[in-house]
Amino acid sequence: MKVRLRFRCHHKGESTGWGENKKVGTVKLGVQTPAHGSDEQKEVAEFYAATPSGQLEFGTINQRALEQFEVGEDYYITIERAG
């Protein structure tokens, strides 16, 4: 079983004070609505039709992972059963 989502990064932030004063990054992603006239409109519309709502939020202390996300950019998320 695999499910593939296309989400847009809506928020990326950092705060301090976790553990040994490590920074904690927070990333929030959600469904992107199709923009008329966009080159990606067809693909976005297909994902939106299958997943019209949803959000994913996570925190990380891995700076390299956090650096890979940019607000306003789209990301594919693949969900598969563990085990």
Distance bins in CASP14 RR format, pairs under 12 A and 6 or more apart:
PFRMAT RR
TARGET T0000
AUTHOR 0000-0000-0000
RMODE 2
METHOD distances of the structure
MODEL  1
1 78 0 0 0 0 0 1 0 0 0 0 0
1 79 0 0 0 0 1 0 0 0 0 0 0
1 80 1 0 0 1 0 0 0 0 0 0 0
1 81 1 0 1 0 0 0 0 0 0 0 0
1 82 0 0 0 0 0 1 0 0 0 0 0
1 83 0 0 0 0 0 1 0 0 0 0 0
2 76 0 0 0 0 0 1 0 0 0 0 0
2 77 0 0 0 0 0 1 0 0 0 0 0
2 78 1 0 1 0 0 0 0 0 0 0 0
2 79 1 0 0 1 0 0 0 0 0 0 0
2 80 1 0 1 0 0 0 0 0 0 0 0
2 81 0 0 0 0 1 0 0 0 0 0 0
2 82 0 0 0 0 0 1 0 0 0 0 0
3 47 0 0 0 0 0 1 0 0 0 0 0
3 50 0 0 0 0 1 0 0 0 0 0 0
3 51 0 0 0 0 1 0 0 0 0 0 0
3 76 0 0 0 0 0 1 0 0 0 0 0
3 77 0 0 0 0 1 0 0 0 0 0 0
3 78 1 0 0 1 0 0 0 0 0 0 0
3 79 1 0 1 0 0 0 0 0 0 0 0
3 80 1 0 0 1 0 0 0 0 0 0 0
3 81 0 0 0 0 1 0 0 0 0 0 0
4 43 0 0 0 0 0 1 0 0 0 0 0
4 46 0 0 0 0 0 1 0 0 0 0 0
4 47 0 0 0 0 1 0 0 0 0 0 0
4 50 0 0 0 0 1 0 0 0 0 0 0
4 51 0 0 0 0 1 0 0 0 0 0 0
4 75 0 0 0 0 0 1 0 0 0 0 0
4 76 1 0 1 0 0 0 0 0 0 0 0
4 77 1 0 0 1 0 0 0 0 0 0 0
4 78 1 0 1 0 0 0 0 0 0 0 0
4 79 1 0 0 1 0 0 0 0 0 0 0
4 80 0 0 0 0 1 0 0 0 0 0 0
5 29 0 0 0 0 1 0 0 0 0 0 0
5 30 0 0 0 0 1 0 0 0 0 0 0
5 31 0 0 0 0 1 0 0 0 0 0 0
5 32 0 0 0 0 0 1 0 0 0 0 0
5 44 0 0 0 0 0 1 0 0 0 0 0
5 46 0 0 0 0 0 1 0 0 0 0 0
5 47 1 0 0 1 0 0 0 0 0 0 0
5 48 0 0 0 0 0 1 0 0 0 0 0
5 50 0 0 0 0 1 0 0 0 0 0 0
5 51 1 0 1 0 0 0 0 0 0 0 0
5 52 0 0 0 0 0 1 0 0 0 0 0
5 53 0 0 0 0 0 1 0 0 0 0 0
5 54 0 0 0 0 1 0 0 0 0 0 0
5 55 0 0 0 0 0 1 0 0 0 0 0
5 56 0 0 0 0 1 0 0 0 0 0 0
5 74 0 0 0 0 0 1 0 0 0 0 0
5 75 0 0 0 0 1 0 0 0 0 0 0
5 76 1 0 0 1 0 0 0 0 0 0 0
5 77 1 0 1 0 0 0 0 0 0 0 0
5 78 1 0 0 1 0 0 0 0 0 0 0
5 79 1 0 0 1 0 0 0 0 0 0 0
5 80 0 0 0 0 0 1 0 0 0 0 0
6 29 0 0 0 0 1 0 0 0 0 0 0
6 30 0 0 0 0 1 0 0 0 0 0 0
6 31 0 0 0 0 1 0 0 0 0 0 0
6 32 1 0 0 1 0 0 0 0 0 0 0
6 33 0 0 0 0 0 1 0 0 0 0 0
6 34 0 0 0 0 0 1 0 0 0 0 0
6 40 0 0 0 0 1 0 0 0 0 0 0
6 43 1 0 0 1 0 0 0 0 0 0 0
6 44 1 0 0 1 0 0 0 0 0 0 0
6 45 0 0 0 0 0 1 0 0 0 0 0
6 46 0 0 0 0 1 0 0 0 0 0 0
6 47 1 0 1 0 0 0 0 0 0 0 0
6 48 0 0 0 0 1 0 0 0 0 0 0
6 49 0 0 0 0 0 1 0 0 0 0 0
6 50 0 0 0 0 1 0 0 0 0 0 0
6 51 0 0 0 0 1 0 0 0 0 0 0
6 54 0 0 0 0 0 1 0 0 0 0 0
6 56 0 0 0 0 0 1 0 0 0 0 0
6 73 0 0 0 0 0 1 0 0 0 0 0
6 74 1 0 1 0 0 0 0 0 0 0 0
6 75 1 0 0 1 0 0 0 0 0 0 0
6 76 1 0 1 0 0 0 0 0 0 0 0
6 77 1 0 0 1 0 0 0 0 0 0 0
6 78 0 0 0 0 0 1 0 0 0 0 0
7 27 0 0 0 0 0 1 0 0 0 0 0
7 28 0 0 0 0 1 0 0 0 0 0 0
7 29 1 1 0 0 0 0 0 0 0 0 0
7 30 1 0 1 0 0 0 0 0 0 0 0
7 31 1 0 0 1 0 0 0 0 0 0 0
7 32 1 0 0 1 0 0 0 0 0 0 0
7 33 0 0 0 0 0 1 0 0 0 0 0
7 44 0 0 0 0 0 1 0 0 0 0 0
7 47 0 0 0 0 1 0 0 0 0 0 0
7 48 0 0 0 0 0 1 0 0 0 0 0
7 51 0 0 0 0 1 0 0 0 0 0 0
7 53 0 0 0 0 0 1 0 0 0 0 0
7 54 1 0 0 1 0 0 0 0 0 0 0
7 55 1 0 0 1 0 0 0 0 0 0 0
7 56 1 0 0 1 0 0 0 0 0 0 0
7 57 0 0 0 0 0 1 0 0 0 0 0
7 58 0 0 0 0 0 1 0 0 0 0 0
7 69 0 0 0 0 0 1 0 0 0 0 0
7 72 0 0 0 0 0 1 0 0 0 0 0
7 73 0 0 0 0 0 1 0 0 0 0 0
7 74 1 0 0 1 0 0 0 0 0 0 0
7 75 1 0 1 0 0 0 0 0 0 0 0
7 76 0 0 0 0 1 0 0 0 0 0 0
7 77 1 0 1 0 0 0 0 0 0 0 0
7 78 0 0 0 0 0 1 0 0 0 0 0
7 79 0 0 0 0 0 1 0 0 0 0 0
8 27 0 0 0 0 0 1 0 0 0 0 0
8 28 0 0 0 0 1 0 0 0 0 0 0
8 29 1 0 0 1 0 0 0 0 0 0 0
8 30 1 0 1 0 0 0 0 0 0 0 0
8 31 1 0 0 1 0 0 0 0 0 0 0
8 32 1 0 1 0 0 0 0 0 0 0 0
8 33 0 0 0 0 1 0 0 0 0 0 0
8 34 0 0 0 0 0 1 0 0 0 0 0
8 35 0 0 0 0 0 1 0 0 0 0 0
8 40 0 0 0 0 0 1 0 0 0 0 0
8 44 0 0 0 0 1 0 0 0 0 0 0
8 47 0 0 0 0 0 1 0 0 0 0 0
8 48 0 0 0 0 0 1 0 0 0 0 0
8 54 0 0 0 0 0 1 0 0 0 0 0
8 55 0 0 0 0 0 1 0 0 0 0 0
8 56 0 0 0 0 0 1 0 0 0 0 0
8 69 0 0 0 0 0 1 0 0 0 0 0
8 70 0 0 0 0 0 1 0 0 0 0 0
8 71 0 0 0 0 1 0 0 0 0 0 0
8 72 1 0 1 0 0 0 0 0 0 0 0
8 73 1 0 0 1 0 0 0 0 0 0 0
8 74 1 0 1 0 0 0 0 0 0 0 0
8 75 1 0 0 1 0 0 0 0 0 0 0
8 76 0 0 0 0 0 1 0 0 0 0 0
8 77 0 0 0 0 0 1 0 0 0 0 0
9 26 0 0 0 0 0 1 0 0 0 0 0
9 27 1 0 0 1 0 0 0 0 0 0 0
9 28 1 0 0 1 0 0 0 0 0 0 0
9 29 1 0 1 0 0 0 0 0 0 0 0
9 30 0 0 0 0 1 0 0 0 0 0 0
9 31 0 0 0 0 0 1 0 0 0 0 0
9 32 0 0 0 0 1 0 0 0 0 0 0
9 55 0 0 0 0 0 1 0 0 0 0 0
9 56 0 0 0 0 1 0 0 0 0 0 0
9 57 0 0 0 0 0 1 0 0 0 0 0
9 58 0 0 0 0 0 1 0 0 0 0 0
9 66 0 0 0 0 0 1 0 0 0 0 0
9 68 0 0 0 0 1 0 0 0 0 0 0
9 69 1 0 1 0 0 0 0 0 0 0 0
9 70 1 0 0 1 0 0 0 0 0 0 0
9 71 1 0 1 0 0 0 0 0 0 0 0
9 72 1 0 1 0 0 0 0 0 0 0 0
9 73 1 0 1 0 0 0 0 0 0 0 0
9 74 1 0 0 1 0 0 0 0 0 0 0
9 75 1 0 0 1 0 0 0 0 0 0 0
9 77 0 0 0 0 0 1 0 0 0 0 0
10 26 0 0 0 0 0 1 0 0 0 0 0
10 27 0 0 0 0 1 0 0 0 0 0 0
10 28 1 0 1 0 0 0 0 0 0 0 0
10 29 1 0 0 1 0 0 0 0 0 0 0
10 30 1 0 1 0 0 0 0 0 0 0 0
10 31 0 0 0 0 1 0 0 0 0 0 0
10 32 0 0 0 0 1 0 0 0 0 0 0
10 33 0 0 0 0 0 1 0 0 0 0 0
10 54 0 0 0 0 0 1 0 0 0 0 0
10 55 0 0 0 0 1 0 0 0 0 0 0
10 56 0 0 0 0 0 1 0 0 0 0 0
10 57 0 0 0 0 1 0 0 0 0 0 0
10 69 0 0 0 0 0 1 0 0 0 0 0
10 70 0 0 0 0 0 1 0 0 0 0 0
10 71 1 0 0 1 0 0 0 0 0 0 0
10 72 1 0 0 1 0 0 0 0 0 0 0
10 73 0 0 0 0 0 1 0 0 0 0 0
10 74 0 0 0 0 0 1 0 0 0 0 0
10 75 0 0 0 0 0 1 0 0 0 0 0
11 25 0 0 0 0 0 1 0 0 0 0 0
11 26 1 0 0 1 0 0 0 0 0 0 0
11 27 1 0 0 1 0 0 0 0 0 0 0
11 28 1 1 0 0 0 0 0 0 0 0 0
11 29 0 0 0 0 1 0 0 0 0 0 0
11 30 0 0 0 0 1 0 0 0 0 0 0
11 55 0 0 0 0 0 1 0 0 0 0 0
11 56 0 0 0 0 0 1 0 0 0 0 0
11 57 0 0 0 0 1 0 0 0 0 0 0
11 58 0 0 0 0 0 1 0 0 0 0 0
11 59 0 0 0 0 0 1 0 0 0 0 0
11 66 0 0 0 0 0 1 0 0 0 0 0
11 69 0 0 0 0 1 0 0 0 0 0 0
11 70 0 0 0 0 0 1 0 0 0 0 0
11 71 1 0 0 1 0 0 0 0 0 0 0
11 72 0 0 0 0 1 0 0 0 0 0 0
12 24 0 0 0 0 0 1 0 0 0 0 0
12 25 1 0 0 1 0 0 0 0 0 0 0
12 26 1 0 0 1 0 0 0 0 0 0 0
12 27 1 0 1 0 0 0 0 0 0 0 0
12 28 1 0 0 1 0 0 0 0 0 0 0
12 29 0 0 0 0 1 0 0 0 0 0 0
12 57 0 0 0 0 0 1 0 0 0 0 0
12 58 0 0 0 0 0 1 0 0 0 0 0
12 59 0 0 0 0 0 1 0 0 0 0 0
12 60 0 0 0 0 0 1 0 0 0 0 0
12 63 0 0 0 0 0 1 0 0 0 0 0
12 65 0 0 0 0 0 1 0 0 0 0 0
12 66 1 0 0 1 0 0 0 0 0 0 0
12 67 0 0 0 0 1 0 0 0 0 0 0
12 68 0 0 0 0 1 0 0 0 0 0 0
12 69 1 0 1 0 0 0 0 0 0 0 0
12 70 1 0 0 1 0 0 0 0 0 0 0
12 71 1 0 1 0 0 0 0 0 0 0 0
12 72 0 0 0 0 1 0 0 0 0 0 0
12 73 0 0 0 0 1 0 0 0 0 0 0
12 75 0 0 0 0 0 1 0 0 0 0 0
13 23 0 0 0 0 1 0 0 0 0 0 0
13 24 0 0 0 0 1 0 0 0 0 0 0
13 25 1 0 1 0 0 0 0 0 0 0 0
13 26 1 0 1 0 0 0 0 0 0 0 0
13 27 1 0 0 1 0 0 0 0 0 0 0
13 28 0 0 0 0 1 0 0 0 0 0 0
13 57 0 0 0 0 0 1 0 0 0 0 0
13 58 0 0 0 0 0 1 0 0 0 0 0
13 59 0 0 0 0 1 0 0 0 0 0 0
13 60 0 0 0 0 0 1 0 0 0 0 0
13 63 0 0 0 0 0 1 0 0 0 0 0
13 66 0 0 0 0 1 0 0 0 0 0 0
13 67 0 0 0 0 0 1 0 0 0 0 0
13 69 0 0 0 0 1 0 0 0 0 0 0
13 70 0 0 0 0 0 1 0 0 0 0 0
13 71 0 0 0 0 1 0 0 0 0 0 0
14 22 0 0 0 0 0 1 0 0 0 0 0
14 23 1 0 1 0 0 0 0 0 0 0 0
14 24 1 0 0 1 0 0 0 0 0 0 0
14 25 1 0 1 0 0 0 0 0 0 0 0
14 26 1 0 0 1 0 0 0 0 0 0 0
14 27 0 0 0 0 0 1 0 0 0 0 0
14 59 0 0 0 0 1 0 0 0 0 0 0
14 60 0 0 0 0 1 0 0 0 0 0 0
14 61 0 0 0 0 0 1 0 0 0 0 0
14 62 0 0 0 0 0 1 0 0 0 0 0
14 63 0 0 0 0 1 0 0 0 0 0 0
14 66 1 0 0 1 0 0 0 0 0 0 0
14 67 0 0 0 0 0 1 0 0 0 0 0
14 69 0 0 0 0 0 1 0 0 0 0 0
15 21 0 0 0 0 0 1 0 0 0 0 0
15 22 0 0 0 0 0 1 0 0 0 0 0
15 23 1 0 0 1 0 0 0 0 0 0 0
15 24 1 0 1 0 0 0 0 0 0 0 0
15 25 1 0 0 1 0 0 0 0 0 0 0
15 26 1 0 0 1 0 0 0 0 0 0 0
15 59 0 0 0 0 1 0 0 0 0 0 0
15 60 0 0 0 0 0 1 0 0 0 0 0
15 61 0 0 0 0 0 1 0 0 0 0 0
15 66 0 0 0 0 0 1 0 0 0 0 0
16 22 1 0 0 1 0 0 0 0 0 0 0
16 23 1 0 1 0 0 0 0 0 0 0 0
16 24 1 0 0 1 0 0 0 0 0 0 0
16 25 0 0 0 0 1 0 0 0 0 0 0
16 61 0 0 0 0 0 1 0 0 0 0 0
17 23 1 0 0 1 0 0 0 0 0 0 0
17 24 1 0 0 1 0 0 0 0 0 0 0
17 25 0 0 0 0 0 1 0 0 0 0 0
17 61 0 0 0 0 0 1 0 0 0 0 0
18 24 1 0 1 0 0 0 0 0 0 0 0
18 25 0 0 0 0 1 0 0 0 0 0 0
18 26 0 0 0 0 0 1 0 0 0 0 0
18 59 0 0 0 0 1 0 0 0 0 0 0
18 60 0 0 0 0 0 1 0 0 0 0 0
18 61 1 0 0 1 0 0 0 0 0 0 0
19 61 0 0 0 0 1 0 0 0 0 0 0
20 61 0 0 0 0 0 1 0 0 0 0 0
21 61 0 0 0 0 0 1 0 0 0 0 0
22 59 0 0 0 0 0 1 0 0 0 0 0
22 60 0 0 0 0 0 1 0 0 0 0 0
22 61 1 0 1 0 0 0 0 0 0 0 0
22 62 0 0 0 0 0 1 0 0 0 0 0
22 63 0 0 0 0 1 0 0 0 0 0 0
22 66 0 0 0 0 0 1 0 0 0 0 0
23 59 0 0 0 0 0 1 0 0 0 0 0
23 60 0 0 0 0 1 0 0 0 0 0 0
23 61 1 0 0 1 0 0 0 0 0 0 0
23 62 0 0 0 0 0 1 0 0 0 0 0
23 63 1 0 0 1 0 0 0 0 0 0 0
23 66 0 0 0 0 1 0 0 0 0 0 0
23 67 0 0 0 0 0 1 0 0 0 0 0
24 58 0 0 0 0 0 1 0 0 0 0 0
24 59 1 0 0 1 0 0 0 0 0 0 0
24 60 1 0 0 1 0 0 0 0 0 0 0
24 61 1 0 1 0 0 0 0 0 0 0 0
24 62 0 0 0 0 0 1 0 0 0 0 0
24 63 0 0 0 0 0 1 0 0 0 0 0
24 65 0 0 0 0 0 1 0 0 0 0 0
24 66 0 0 0 0 1 0 0 0 0 0 0
25 57 0 0 0 0 0 1 0 0 0 0 0
25 58 0 0 0 0 1 0 0 0 0 0 0
25 59 1 0 1 0 0 0 0 0 0 0 0
25 60 1 0 1 0 0 0 0 0 0 0 0
25 61 1 0 0 1 0 0 0 0 0 0 0
25 62 0 0 0 0 1 0 0 0 0 0 0
25 63 0 0 0 0 1 0 0 0 0 0 0
25 64 0 0 0 0 0 1 0 0 0 0 0
25 65 0 0 0 0 1 0 0 0 0 0 0
25 66 1 0 1 0 0 0 0 0 0 0 0
25 67 0 0 0 0 0 1 0 0 0 0 0
25 68 0 0 0 0 0 1 0 0 0 0 0
25 69 0 0 0 0 1 0 0 0 0 0 0
26 56 0 0 0 0 0 1 0 0 0 0 0
26 57 1 0 0 1 0 0 0 0 0 0 0
26 58 1 0 0 1 0 0 0 0 0 0 0
26 59 1 0 1 0 0 0 0 0 0 0 0
26 60 0 0 0 0 1 0 0 0 0 0 0
26 61 0 0 0 0 0 1 0 0 0 0 0
26 65 0 0 0 0 0 1 0 0 0 0 0
26 66 0 0 0 0 1 0 0 0 0 0 0
26 69 0 0 0 0 0 1 0 0 0 0 0
26 71 0 0 0 0 0 1 0 0 0 0 0
27 55 0 0 0 0 0 1 0 0 0 0 0
27 56 0 0 0 0 1 0 0 0 0 0 0
27 57 1 0 0 1 0 0 0 0 0 0 0
27 58 1 0 1 0 0 0 0 0 0 0 0
27 59 1 0 0 1 0 0 0 0 0 0 0
27 60 1 0 0 1 0 0 0 0 0 0 0
27 62 0 0 0 0 0 1 0 0 0 0 0
27 65 0 0 0 0 1 0 0 0 0 0 0
27 66 1 0 0 1 0 0 0 0 0 0 0
27 67 0 0 0 0 0 1 0 0 0 0 0
27 68 0 0 0 0 1 0 0 0 0 0 0
27 69 1 0 1 0 0 0 0 0 0 0 0
27 70 0 0 0 0 0 1 0 0 0 0 0
27 71 0 0 0 0 1 0 0 0 0 0 0
27 72 0 0 0 0 0 1 0 0 0 0 0
27 73 0 0 0 0 0 1 0 0 0 0 0
27 75 0 0 0 0 1 0 0 0 0 0 0
27 77 0 0 0 0 0 1 0 0 0 0 0
28 54 0 0 0 0 0 1 0 0 0 0 0
28 55 1 0 0 1 0 0 0 0 0 0 0
28 56 1 0 0 1 0 0 0 0 0 0 0
28 57 1 0 1 0 0 0 0 0 0 0 0
28 58 0 0 0 0 1 0 0 0 0 0 0
28 59 0 0 0 0 1 0 0 0 0 0 0
28 69 0 0 0 0 1 0 0 0 0 0 0
28 71 0 0 0 0 1 0 0 0 0 0 0
28 72 0 0 0 0 0 1 0 0 0 0 0
28 75 0 0 0 0 0 1 0 0 0 0 0
29 51 0 0 0 0 0 1 0 0 0 0 0
29 54 0 0 0 0 1 0 0 0 0 0 0
29 55 1 0 0 1 0 0 0 0 0 0 0
29 56 1 0 1 0 0 0 0 0 0 0 0
29 57 1 0 0 1 0 0 0 0 0 0 0
29 58 0 0 0 0 1 0 0 0 0 0 0
29 59 0 0 0 0 0 1 0 0 0 0 0
29 69 0 0 0 0 1 0 0 0 0 0 0
29 70 0 0 0 0 0 1 0 0 0 0 0
29 71 0 0 0 0 0 1 0 0 0 0 0
29 72 0 0 0 0 1 0 0 0 0 0 0
29 73 0 0 0 0 1 0 0 0 0 0 0
29 74 0 0 0 0 1 0 0 0 0 0 0
29 75 1 0 0 1 0 0 0 0 0 0 0
29 76 0 0 0 0 0 1 0 0 0 0 0
29 77 1 0 0 1 0 0 0 0 0 0 0
30 47 0 0 0 0 0 1 0 0 0 0 0
30 48 0 0 0 0 0 1 0 0 0 0 0
30 51 0 0 0 0 1 0 0 0 0 0 0
30 52 0 0 0 0 0 1 0 0 0 0 0
30 53 0 0 0 0 1 0 0 0 0 0 0
30 54 1 0 1 0 0 0 0 0 0 0 0
30 55 1 0 1 0 0 0 0 0 0 0 0
30 56 1 0 0 1 0 0 0 0 0 0 0
30 57 0 0 0 0 1 0 0 0 0 0 0
30 71 0 0 0 0 0 1 0 0 0 0 0
30 72 0 0 0 0 0 1 0 0 0 0 0
30 73 0 0 0 0 0 1 0 0 0 0 0
30 74 0 0 0 0 1 0 0 0 0 0 0
30 75 0 0 0 0 1 0 0 0 0 0 0
30 77 0 0 0 0 1 0 0 0 0 0 0
31 44 0 0 0 0 1 0 0 0 0 0 0
31 45 0 0 0 0 0 1 0 0 0 0 0
31 47 1 0 0 1 0 0 0 0 0 0 0
31 48 1 0 0 1 0 0 0 0 0 0 0
31 49 0 0 0 0 0 1 0 0 0 0 0
31 50 0 0 0 0 0 1 0 0 0 0 0
31 51 1 0 0 1 0 0 0 0 0 0 0
31 52 1 0 0 1 0 0 0 0 0 0 0
31 53 1 0 1 0 0 0 0 0 0 0 0
31 54 1 0 1 0 0 0 0 0 0 0 0
31 55 1 0 0 1 0 0 0 0 0 0 0
31 56 0 0 0 0 1 0 0 0 0 0 0
31 74 0 0 0 0 0 1 0 0 0 0 0
31 75 0 0 0 0 0 1 0 0 0 0 0
31 77 0 0 0 0 0 1 0 0 0 0 0
32 38 0 0 0 0 0 1 0 0 0 0 0
32 40 0 0 0 0 1 0 0 0 0 0 0
32 41 0 0 0 0 0 1 0 0 0 0 0
32 43 0 0 0 0 0 1 0 0 0 0 0
32 44 1 0 1 0 0 0 0 0 0 0 0
32 45 0 0 0 0 1 0 0 0 0 0 0
32 46 0 0 0 0 0 1 0 0 0 0 0
32 47 1 0 0 1 0 0 0 0 0 0 0
32 48 1 0 0 1 0 0 0 0 0 0 0
32 51 0 0 0 0 1 0 0 0 0 0 0
32 52 0 0 0 0 0 1 0 0 0 0 0
32 53 0 0 0 0 0 1 0 0 0 0 0
32 54 0 0 0 0 0 1 0 0 0 0 0
32 55 0 0 0 0 0 1 0 0 0 0 0
32 72 0 0 0 0 1 0 0 0 0 0 0
32 73 0 0 0 0 0 1 0 0 0 0 0
32 74 1 0 0 1 0 0 0 0 0 0 0
32 75 0 0 0 0 1 0 0 0 0 0 0
32 76 0 0 0 0 0 1 0 0 0 0 0
33 40 0 0 0 0 0 1 0 0 0 0 0
33 41 0 0 0 0 0 1 0 0 0 0 0
33 44 1 0 0 1 0 0 0 0 0 0 0
33 45 0 0 0 0 1 0 0 0 0 0 0
33 47 0 0 0 0 0 1 0 0 0 0 0
33 48 1 0 0 1 0 0 0 0 0 0 0
33 49 0 0 0 0 0 1 0 0 0 0 0
33 51 0 0 0 0 0 1 0 0 0 0 0
33 52 0 0 0 0 1 0 0 0 0 0 0
33 53 0 0 0 0 0 1 0 0 0 0 0
33 54 0 0 0 0 0 1 0 0 0 0 0
33 74 0 0 0 0 0 1 0 0 0 0 0
34 40 0 0 0 0 1 0 0 0 0 0 0
34 41 1 0 1 0 0 0 0 0 0 0 0
34 42 0 0 0 0 1 0 0 0 0 0 0
34 43 0 0 0 0 1 0 0 0 0 0 0
34 44 1 0 1 0 0 0 0 0 0 0 0
34 45 1 0 1 0 0 0 0 0 0 0 0
34 46 0 0 0 0 1 0 0 0 0 0 0
34 47 0 0 0 0 1 0 0 0 0 0 0
34 48 1 0 1 0 0 0 0 0 0 0 0
34 49 0 0 0 0 1 0 0 0 0 0 0
34 52 0 0 0 0 0 1 0 0 0 0 0
34 74 0 0 0 0 0 1 0 0 0 0 0
35 41 1 0 0 1 0 0 0 0 0 0 0
35 42 0 0 0 0 0 1 0 0 0 0 0
35 43 0 0 0 0 0 1 0 0 0 0 0
35 44 1 0 0 1 0 0 0 0 0 0 0
35 45 0 0 0 0 1 0 0 0 0 0 0
35 48 0 0 0 0 0 1 0 0 0 0 0
35 74 0 0 0 0 0 1 0 0 0 0 0
36 42 0 0 0 0 0 1 0 0 0 0 0
36 44 0 0 0 0 0 1 0 0 0 0 0
36 45 0 0 0 0 1 0 0 0 0 0 0
37 44 0 0 0 0 0 1 0 0 0 0 0
37 45 0 0 0 0 0 1 0 0 0 0 0
38 44 1 0 0 1 0 0 0 0 0 0 0
38 45 0 0 0 0 1 0 0 0 0 0 0
38 74 0 0 0 0 0 1 0 0 0 0 0
40 46 0 0 0 0 0 1 0 0 0 0 0
40 47 0 0 0 0 1 0 0 0 0 0 0
40 48 0 0 0 0 0 1 0 0 0 0 0
40 73 0 0 0 0 0 1 0 0 0 0 0
40 74 1 0 0 1 0 0 0 0 0 0 0
41 47 0 0 0 0 0 1 0 0 0 0 0
41 48 0 0 0 0 1 0 0 0 0 0 0
42 48 0 0 0 0 0 1 0 0 0 0 0
42 49 0 0 0 0 0 1 0 0 0 0 0
43 49 0 0 0 0 0 1 0 0 0 0 0
43 50 0 0 0 0 0 1 0 0 0 0 0
43 74 0 0 0 0 1 0 0 0 0 0 0
43 76 0 0 0 0 0 1 0 0 0 0 0
44 50 0 0 0 0 0 1 0 0 0 0 0
44 51 0 0 0 0 0 1 0 0 0 0 0
44 52 0 0 0 0 0 1 0 0 0 0 0
44 74 1 0 0 1 0 0 0 0 0 0 0
44 76 0 0 0 0 0 1 0 0 0 0 0
45 51 0 0 0 0 0 1 0 0 0 0 0
45 52 0 0 0 0 0 1 0 0 0 0 0
46 52 0 0 0 0 0 1 0 0 0 0 0
47 53 0 0 0 0 0 1 0 0 0 0 0
47 54 0 0 0 0 0 1 0 0 0 0 0
47 74 0 0 0 0 1 0 0 0 0 0 0
47 75 0 0 0 0 0 1 0 0 0 0 0
47 76 0 0 0 0 1 0 0 0 0 0 0
47 77 0 0 0 0 0 1 0 0 0 0 0
48 54 0 0 0 0 0 1 0 0 0 0 0
48 74 0 0 0 0 0 1 0 0 0 0 0
51 76 0 0 0 0 0 1 0 0 0 0 0
51 77 0 0 0 0 0 1 0 0 0 0 0
51 79 0 0 0 0 0 1 0 0 0 0 0
54 77 0 0 0 0 0 1 0 0 0 0 0
55 77 0 0 0 0 0 1 0 0 0 0 0
56 69 0 0 0 0 0 1 0 0 0 0 0
56 75 0 0 0 0 1 0 0 0 0 0 0
56 76 0 0 0 0 0 1 0 0 0 0 0
56 77 1 0 0 1 0 0 0 0 0 0 0
56 79 0 0 0 0 1 0 0 0 0 0 0
57 69 0 0 0 0 0 1 0 0 0 0 0
58 65 0 0 0 0 1 0 0 0 0 0 0
58 66 0 0 0 0 0 1 0 0 0 0 0
58 69 0 0 0 0 0 1 0 0 0 0 0
58 77 0 0 0 0 0 1 0 0 0 0 0
59 65 0 0 0 0 1 0 0 0 0 0 0
59 66 0 0 0 0 1 0 0 0 0 0 0
59 69 0 0 0 0 0 1 0 0 0 0 0
60 66 1 0 1 0 0 0 0 0 0 0 0
60 67 0 0 0 0 0 1 0 0 0 0 0
60 68 0 0 0 0 0 1 0 0 0 0 0
60 69 0 0 0 0 1 0 0 0 0 0 0
62 68 0 0 0 0 1 0 0 0 0 0 0
62 69 0 0 0 0 0 1 0 0 0 0 0
63 69 0 0 0 0 0 1 0 0 0 0 0
68 75 0 0 0 0 1 0 0 0 0 0 0
69 75 1 0 0 1 0 0 0 0 0 0 0
69 77 0 0 0 0 0 1 0 0 0 0 0
END
